[in-house]
Amino acid sequence: MVEVVSRRGRRKLRERLAAATAYAEIGWPVCAGAFPLRGAQQSPGGPLSHSTGRACSCDRVGCPDPGAHPVSPAWQIQATVDTAVIAKWWRDQPDANLLLISGRVFDVLDVPAAAGHLALDRFAQSSEDPGPVAACGPDRCLFFVATRGVPVDEGEWWSCHLDCAPGSIAETPGLRWHCRDSFVLAPPSRHISGQQAHWICSPAGRSLPDSMRVLPVLVDACEEAGDW
């Protein structure tokens, strides 16, 4: 049994370290995340359940985002593209989930899965490349877009950890825009649902599209899918 666990740990280390290193090599800042405890689970839209009452490696009872937040409160400073630092993180904690930091190289438009797949169909019909797109758990799609940098109007920025509805998209509930001071759970991390985050459209060989090209498609898809 010890050998089985050891093999599982080595596989996780290789998989997550390879992914984190690949992100760093294209300039995407990475940090180590908490991970769901074994036995913790969540049904779609349902409550968390675990025999101990704890679902996250942070050991916080009632953690609001199990397995999908940074290990360290200093994550904004620690996030890095230094592959030596990244290798040490995952050697020390091979179970750690992998988080990508938004607002530096890319922003992330985060939508309900139904709307995300509708949007992907529309991009396919128009022969436009949606850019990198990931599935995160059973109910969210993440569209990676070029960051807007530092806009003149600071009111255009907002942070998005668990939820956000800035004024400019308040009419489209369900759509979240991760930019400065935010992060997203990245493939191949394990979501609290038990599913593994994965790429629908890999970032390999893809450029980051302009957010203003992707946003209208996602807004229409959210409205059509009724994700209010």
N, C-alpha and C positions, 0 to 999 in steps of 0.2 A: 504493500500500500504506500509505503514511504517513497518507493521508486516511481510509482504512478504519479503521485503528487509532484515529485521532483521533475518528472518529464513535462507535466502540465505547466509548471512554473517556468521551465526553460523555453517552452513553446511561446508562452505569453511574453516573456522577455524578448525573444527574437522578433516576434510579430510587432509588438508595440515600439520597441527600440528602432526597428527598421522603418516604421511609419514616421515616428518622431524625427528621425534623422533625415528622411526624405523631405519632410516639411521644412526643416531647418535649411536644407540645401537649396530650396527655392526661395528662401528668405522669409518664411512664415514663422513668426515667434510662437514658441511652444512653452507650456508649463505642465507640471504633473498635477493630476487631479485625484480626488478621492474616488473610491470605487464602491459599488453595491456589495454588501456582505452576502456571502453564500447563504442561500435560503430566503433572502429578501426578494419580494416580488410585488408587482403592481399590475392589476388588470387594467385594460384601457379605460381611462376615465375614473378608475376606482381607487380605493384607499390602499396604502402600503400595508404589507403584512410581514411580520417576522416574529419568530418565537420569543426573541429577547425584547421586542419593542423598538429595536434599533435596526435601521436598514442601510446605514452608510458607514464607511470605514472611519469617518470623523468621530464616530461614537456619540453623536449628539442625538438625544431622544427627540423625535419629531423634526429631524433635518428637513428643511423645505425643498431641497433639491438633491436627493441622495445620489452619490456617485457622479455628480455633474457640476462640481465646484472645485476650486483649487485647494491643494493640500495646505498651502501657506497663505496667511493673510498678506504677505508681502509679494504676492504673485505678480503685480504690475512691474515691480523692480526685477524680480527673478526671471520673468519670461525671457527666453533667449533663443538664438539660433546657433549657439556654441555647441557643437556636437559632442565635445568632451564632457561638458556639464550635463547634457541630456543623457549620455551613456551612464554617467554616475547615478542620476535620478532613477533610471529604470533597473540598474543593477541592484540598487538599494531597495527598490519597491517594484518588483515586476508586475504586481497586480494593479498598479496605479493606472487610472484612466488618463487619456491624453486630451488636453485642452489647447485650442488655438485661440490666440489673442487677436481680437478685432480692433479696427481703428488705426492700425499702423501701416499695413500693406493692403488689407482687404476689409470690407464690411461684410456682414451676413444678413440677408433678408430671409427671415425665418417664418415659414407659413405652415398651416395645417396640411397633412399629407394629401388629402383629397384635392385641395387647391394646388398643391405642388405638382401633382401628376397631370392635372388639367393644364397647368402652365407649360409643362414639358411637352404635352401633345401639341399645344399651339406653337411652341418654338419649332417642333419637328415639322409641322405643316408649312411654316414659313421658311424652312431651311435655315433658320438662325441658330447659332450656337448659344445655349443658355449660360455657358461658362461652367465652372465646377459646381456640382450639386450633390449633396449628401442626404441620406435618409438617417434620421436620428430617432430611434425608437419606433413604435408603431404609428405615431401620430404627427410627426413633424418632418418637413423637408427644409434643407438649408441651401440657399442660393448664394454663392460667394461672388462678390462684385468688387470692383476697384474702390478703395476708400476715397472719400471725398476730400481728404486732406484736412486743412484747417479753414473752414468757410469764414467769410467775412461776418456773417450773421451767426453768432454762437448759439442762437436759439434753434438753429437747424440741427444741432447735435443733441444726442441724449444717450445715456447709458442704459443698458438693458441686461439685467441679470435674470430674474425669474419672469418678469412681465414688463411690458412697456406699451404705452399708447400715446405717443407724442401728438401734438395738435395737428401736424400736417397729414397724419394718417389715422386720426381718431375715428374717422367714419368707416374704417376698415378693421374692426376688431379681429383678432386672430393673427394679424400681421405684425411681426416684431422686427425691428431694425437694430442689429447689434453693431455698434461702432466703438467710439472711444470708451475706455473703461469697461469693456465687456469681453466675453469669451463664449466659445461654443464647444460642446462635446464633439470630438473628432473621431473618425474611423481610425483604428478598429476597436474603439472603446466599447465597453458593455453598458448598455442602458439599464435602468432599474427594471424595465419590463422583462429583462432577460435577453432581449435582442441585441445584436452587435451592430453598432453604427457602421454604415458602409457607403461607398461612393456609388451614386447612380451615374454621374458623369465625372470621371476622374480628372483631377487637376493636371495630370501629366499631359504636356503638350497643349494645354489650353491657356489662353490669356483671360484675365479678369475683365468682364464686360462693364460698361458704364452702368451704374445703378439706375440712372434715369431711363435706360432702355429696358431694363428688366422689371422695374417697379410697376409700370402700368399693366404689364401682363399679369403680374401677381395680384394686383388689386382687382382686376376683372375676374381672375380665377377664384379669388376669395368670395367675391360677390356671387358668382355663379354657383359655387359649391355651398353657399349659405353658411359659411364659417363665421358666424356672428358671436 
